[in-house]
């Protein structure tokens, strides 16, 4: 696999790290707080959506195999990111408010 493609796939599948969430809580901007909140919600949604796609069977001649599992997990991750960016479950809104409140408390 091409190294550039491998890096791109790794970045797409990378969930929000605890460090990025901590950075948002400790003096980040409102935009970085929102981004961290959306990433957290996307990780949550990915976990929920994986169960939904788990039992799907694919038809021959192109279905199944390890490649299908790999790309399905990437597809589910992208679905979750888009759902989160478009409003999601509303978790990102509450998490953003909480992160901003933490920032304001830390600045006092």
QUIKARA-V581551 format. One record per helix or strand of 3 or more residues. SS is the DSSP state (~ for helix, > for strand). FROM is the first residue (numbers start at 0). LEN is the number of residues. Records with the same first field share a line. If there is no record, write none. Layout:
SS = FROM-LEN, FROM-LEN
This chain:
~ = 2-11, 17-8, 29-25, 64-21, 90-17
